[in-house]
């Protein structure tokens, strides 16, 4: 009897230790769960999270809207841009004419579009957008021979430059005329700037301290709490987010009374377009470069480099439609120019070309996903 007593005591202590470990683990789990922000709970659930952004001028003019659908389960984000001349009912109610009433009109239309209210709404004024860009040290904006634009304040040359906040705002907002093509070109510049902003955040993640993010949160108008704002930035910077871009469809028309251009939008049609866009974003084909439309241009004096790069990309199952000479010679570095907003394809091409720089210069009129310009840093295959 005496020999069995120590064994019973030992077993009892093991049970107490095991129970203590389980209790401690459960406590840590509960503390972690209670410390999560509302956004972190939504991210953990893995379901789509909808953000509605309003870009407004300092005089309350509506510059553009953006519905962002974040898919945390596969690190993808659909960006759905809304033109400022969009009208959901009457030409007199186009967003640029509604001024301060435009935001509620867009939110109502977006709710009809996605069959649920956006989880978060963010409004950013022009002056605070300028301050945020300056806070980040500017944006490295790339322009080619077709997208470079001058204004009364800035005389720009094609290439890549670090633009100040005011420079970026001038480049993305000013128009020479107010024709259909001018609006299409402007929203392409705005889309390019949004993607360039993400690249800047991703590249400078170590710079984004909590105090800086708290200050940035104070520059936006939002129902996104300070904690959720910090969680959002930390989430998108902790992994590579793959973006896709589309626009709310609208039929160009002229107001019979004022002859002003506007885009007549049918929400039922827009709902179908958005659902297809979201479905395509989550399909394997979205990241399959074999279905991409790529051109390779030789930006050097050395003959045959475009064809050489075309062969490298083809070997990696990246579809190349054409190989030709660039609009000029003397490119020092090979660059990948994003034309469609599909960043998954851009990252794939950049990886194959040994981390060639990616610049977002969207031009949907080209019918391309990417333009690769071969620079003098490229060493041809032997």
N, C-alpha and C positions, 0 to 999 in steps of 0.2 A: 504493500500500500504506500509506504513512504517513498519508494523509487518513482512512482507515477506523479507525485505532487509537483515536482519542478517542471515536468512536461506540461501539466495543466496551466501552471502559472505562465510559462513561456508562450503557450498558445493564446492565453488571454491577452498578454501584452501585444502580440502580433495583431490581434483583432482590433485593439485600441489604436495601434499605429495606423493600420489600414483605414479605419474609420476616420481618423484625424486627417489623413492625406486626402481622402474623398471629400471631407467637409471643407478643407482648405482649397481644393481645386474648384469645388462648387462656388465658394465665396469669391475666388478670383474671377471665375466666369461671370458671376452676377455683377461684380464691380465693373468688369470690362463692358458688359452689356449696358449697364446703367450709365456709363461714361460715354457711350456712343452718342454722336449728334443725330438729329433726325435724318440728315442726308446719309450718314454712314449706315443707318438702319436700312434705308432704301437701296443703297449700293449692295449691302449684304444680301438683300432679297433677290437681287439679280434681274429685276424687272425694269423695263424702260423708264427713264426719268426725264421729264419734259421741262425744259427751261425756255422761257420767253424773254427775249432781249429787245429793248427799244433803244435805238440810237436817235437822239433828238438834238436839234440845234439849240443855241443859247436863247433864241427867241421862240422856242417851243415848236419850231417846224420839224415835222417828222422826216428823218433822213433815211432810215430803213428799219425793218423788223427782222428778227431772226428767231425761228423756232429750232432749238437744239434738242434732239432726242438722243440721250446717252444710253447706250446698251452696255451696262457694266459687266455682263456675263462674258462678252467677247471683246471688250475694250474698243468698241467702235462708237462713232457719233455721227448722226445724220444732221446736217445743217441745211435748213430750209429757209431761204431768204425771201423777204416780202418787200416788193417795190413801194416807194413812197407815193407813187401815183395810182396805186391800187384803189379800186372802188368796189365795195361789196353790194351796193344798192344803186345809188344815183350818182351821176358825174359830180354833182355838187358836194358829195360826201367822200371824195378821194382823200386819202390820208394826209396829203400835204396841205389840203385846205381845212381839214378838221383841227389842225394845230393840237392843242392840249387834249382834245377829245379823241385823237387818233389812237392813243394807247388802249382805251377801253373798247374801241371798235375792233382793233386787232385781237385783243384778248377774247372777245366774244366770238369772232370768226375762227380763231385757233381752237377754242373749246369745241365748236361745231366740227372742226376739221379732225380732231383726234378723239372726239367723244368723251373727253374728260378735261377738267380744268388743268392748265399747266401747274406742275408742282411748285415752281418758283418763277418769279418775274423780276427782271433786272432792267433798270432804266439808267442810261448813261448820257450825260450832256456832252456837248462838243468840248467845252473848256476842261471838263474833268477827264475826258478821253485824252486830250493833249497832255494833261498833267501825269496821267498813268504812263503814257509812252515815254515821257521825259524821266519819270521815276525809274523806268527800266533801262535808261541809257539810250533810248531811241530804238528804232526798228531798222534792220538791214533790208531795204526794199530794192528789188531788182526790176529793171525795166529793159525792154528790148527796143528795136527800132520802130515798132508799131505802137507800143504802149507808153513810151516816154511822153510826158506832157509838161509844157511850160505854163507859167501863169504870170500875173503882174508882179508877184513876189519872188518867184523862183525860176531860174533858168537851168533846166536839168539836161544831162547827157545820158544816153543809154549806158547801163551797167548797174553795179550794185553799190549803194551808198547807205550810210547810217543816217536816216532822216530823224529830225527832231519831231516832237509831237505836233507842232504847228505845220511843219513840212508835210508830214503824213496826212494830216487833216486836209490841207490844201490839195494834195494830190488825189485823195479819195473822194472829195466832195464837190470840187468845182467842175462846172460844165460850160463849154463854149456856147452851146445851143440847148434847146429842150425838145429835141426830136427823139423818136423811138430809139434809134441807134445810140444816141448820147446817153440815155438812161441805161441801156444795156451795157455799154462800156463802163459807166460809172459803177454799177453794182458789181461788175467783174473786178474792178479795182478794190471795192470794199470787201468782197469775198477774199481776194488775195491778201488784203491787210489782216483780216481775221486769222487766216491760216499762218501768216507771218508772225502774228502776235503769239500764237501757240508755240511756234518754233523758238521764239525768243524766251518764253517762259520755260520751255523744256531745257534750253541750253544754259539758262541762268538760274537753275533751280536752287543752287547753293546760296544765291544772293537773296532769295525770297524768304527772309526771316519772318518770324511771327509778328514783330512790331511793324514791319513794312506792310504785311498783308492786312493788319488791323487798320493801318492808315489808308490803304487802298480801298478797304471795305467802306470807309467813311466817305469815299468819293462817289459811291453808287447809291442809287435809290432802289431798295429791294426788300422783299419779305424773306430773303435769305439771311439768316442770323450771322453774326460775326463768326461763330464757331463753325457753322455750315460752310461759310465762304472759305475759311481756312482749310476745311476738310476737302472741299471741291478742288482747290488748287493743289493740295497735297496728293489727291487721288490722280489727277491728270498728269502730274509730274512724276509719279511713282511707276509709271508704265508708258509705253508708246501707244497713244490713241490713234486709231485709223479713222480719218474723216472722209465723208462724201458730201458733195454739195449739189443742191438743186434749188429751184425757185418756184414760188407759188405761181401757177399758170394764170395768165390773163390775156384777154383779147384786146389789142390796141384799138382805140376808138377816139373820136373827137367830140367834145361837148358841143351839141348843136347850137347852143347859145353863145358860148365864149370861144369855141374852136380849140379849147385847151385839150391837150393829149391826156388820156387816162387809160388804165387797164381794167377792163370789166372782168371781174372774177366770179365764177360760178363755184360755190363751195362744194356742191355735190361732185363736180368734176375734179376739183382740187383734192377732195378726200380720196378719190380713187388714185390720183397721181401720187399723193403722199404715202398711201398704203403700199403702192408698188415700189416706191423709192425705199421705204423702210424694209420691205421684204428683200429687195436687191442688196441692200446694205448688209443684211445678215446672211446672205448666201455665199457659198464658197467662190462663186464666180467673181465676187467683188475684189478678191485678193489675187485672182488668177491672171498673171501678166500675159498669158497666152492669148487672152481676149482683149488686151489693151491695144491702143492705137498709138504707135510711137514712130517718130522720125528721128534720124540721126544726121546732124549737120557738121561739116568739117570747118572749124574755125581757125585753121592754121594754113601755112603755105605748103605743108607736106601733103602730097597727093595720096589718096587711098585710105586715109585714117577713118573716114566715115564708114566705108565698107568693112574695115577691120573691126570696128566697134559693133557694126551690125551683125557680124558673124559671132562675136562674143555673146551678144544678147540673144541671138537665135539659138545658140548652143544651150542657153539657160531657159529656153522656152518662153522668151519674151518677144512678142510679135512686133516686127519692124516693118512699117509700110513703105518707107523710102529712105534713101541715103543720098545726100546732096551737099552742096557747099553752103556755108552760113552766109548771112547778109553782109558780113565783113570778116576780115582776117585779124589775127593778133590776139585771140582769146588766150590768156595766160593759163587758165584752169578749165578743166572739163566741168560742165554744169548740167544738172537735170532741171529742166523748166517744166513745172506743173501747169498743164493747160486745162484740166477738167475738174480738179479738186479732189481726185481720188488719191489720197496720200499713201495708201497701202501699196499702190503700184509704184509711186515715186520712191518709197523706201526700198522696195525690191530692186529697182534699177540702180539706185545709189549703192546698195550693198554689192551687187554684181560688179559695178565699176569702182570698187574699193573706196567706198564712202565719198563719192563725188557729191559736191554741195547741191542741195535741192533749193530751188527758189520758186515761189508761187506767183505765177503771172498768168492768171486764167484768161483764156480766149476761146470761148465755146464755138466761135465762128470757124475755127480751124478744123473742127471735127477730130481733134487729137486728144490723147491723154497726156502725152509727154513729148517734149523736144529735148534731145540730148545734143549739146554743142560740145564737140571735141576740142580741147585746148592743148596748148603746147606741153602740158605736164603729162600727157598720155604717151606711154611707150608702146609702140606697135608690137604685135605678136611676131615671134620669129618662126 
